[in-house]
């Protein structure tokens, strides 16, 4: 038995292990190569991908290029032109700095590099496979660099098995490309997919780049923000409330032109909108922060998308105040005057007239229940009230506080703003036999022999969000939105797998403008949308024309809004569910279901309940949320013991 168990790994294995942190999918290769092109000073960058990057990823730039020696050295791990000492880590202005990108790529792929500096007559061609240089020779090529990566993970087949579908991987590639393009509007970007031009972004100003990426409709929805301080500079755009989405698509933070993810800063943006957005809506923003590199640390994550700040709280406050100021200038909310107002003072707890505003210390404002509270007078001041009068005052205060609990219930307004428009939930062929005991029962006699009228057994709404329905052994509390999602989901899924649904043609067809990244997605699902009853056709560029919608959804809501929500949800579910029909049915059900806060009459509630228990799986919504809770009468009795 040998005593020497610990050994150095061979370079090939060590490189593959290290590559696993940097190169996780084709989009990782795109990110590293395009960022290198940016660091080279390129003004034009072209990306070509085939088979979603599994077969080919090629990046061509007109940057500074490399010498023969530098080209060969760039393939070594921890070889970089961007650092010379540890102090340089806190003065970074480049995208890359670790010297790991090319070494990681060549460890798991076949790579060809052509590069040339402008003063040189000839360039250099390198062919590398699994970290081994196969060929190095002079070559005639244009100034700049061309890197072609073929057969990603060819020598690690287990890694290829973990890749997602072509649709998912291509979406990740587009996402990475768009992030870098938004960070550098001064650079021209072209994306070719399977030998077809997919995205062309001419160099220009930031506003032009945002409109190029997200569509012409955003031109009128952008609110500019700008603030320069001793600590940082903030610029970019936030969206008007009508630009909000139902998912986090369209949210970009850049620090020193580097895309980052920060839930903390996102909260600052969301809180700046206050009550302008509903709880299930997300603001649109493209925000740029310029900060002294010594105040941040970007070397905390392999993808460099997480950053540590020297003073997060200060940046949070500046960002929130700047966005509020921008929205105020656009007459969307009261603005802040940076010259006269101190948005970070503890004494200024409100910036806008809203009940839910929070002070910068995070303390909530007093609730309405406490408005009438008066501190007891001290024994040294004023006369002492008699016992009887004190008791009367306490009773009056208690009555007032009790009444406050019910204030507004009688005149509560639903989100629909008026009378309930009848919703046809349809009929059911029969309830699920396993749940028969849960169905509301119209018992004519109670256990004590007393009679009950039909009206006594009617379901009723609670806060326009839940339905309370009596059953034999107690009662059900039903989430009306979750229940409707389950009903629609099973109905849409059956339609997709059965016969086409009827379509109701619109009297005035609408034009839908989509972000470029969504055009391919919409094109892919058009056949399924037609099966569901949508009549949607391409209308040139990023436009689609909506001529009809499913008959049962006609008039329920804006067709454009419904399709936009459908795309948002469908996109977010791509990695969670491989079955396209399931994704589409779930996305459409979420967009078309009734909202919390919508008033329903008794007939609508009965129809909803009957159809829910006619579903195959009535217990949960497609997203896993419970549709109803069952309460036994015995449980209620015990509460009063």
Secondary structure, 3 states (H helix, E strand, C coil): CCCCCCCCCCHHHHHHHHHHHHCCCHHHHHHHHHHHHHHCCCCEEEEEEEHHHCCEEEEEECCCCCCHHHHHHCCCCCCCCCCCCHHHHHCCCCCCCCCCHHHHHHHCCEEEEEEECCCCCCEEEEEEECCEEEEEEEECCCCEEEEEEECCCCCCHHHHHCCCCHHHHHHHHHHHHHHHHHHCCCCEEEEEECCEEEEEECCCCHHHHHHHHHCHHHHHCEEEEEEECCCEEEEEEEECHHHCECCCCCEEEEECCEEECCHHHHHHHHHHHHHHCCCCCECCEEEEEEECHHHEECCCCCCCCCCEECCHHHHHHHHHHHHHHHHHHCCCCCCCCCCCCCCCCCCCCCCCCCCCCECCCCCECCCHHHCCCCCCCCCCCCCCCCHHHHHHHHHHHHHHHHHHCCCCCCCCCCCCCCCCCCCCCCCCCCCCHHHHHHCCCCCCECCCCCECCCHHHCCEEECCCEEEEEECCEEEEEEHHHHHHHHHHHHHHHHHCCCCCCEEEEEEEEEEECCHHHHHHHHHHHHHHHHHCCEEEECCCCEEEEEEEEHHHCCCCCHHHHHHHHHHHHHHCCCCCCCHHHHHHHHHHHHHCCCCCCCCCHHHHHHHHHHHCCCCCCCECCCCCECEEEEEHHHHHHHCC
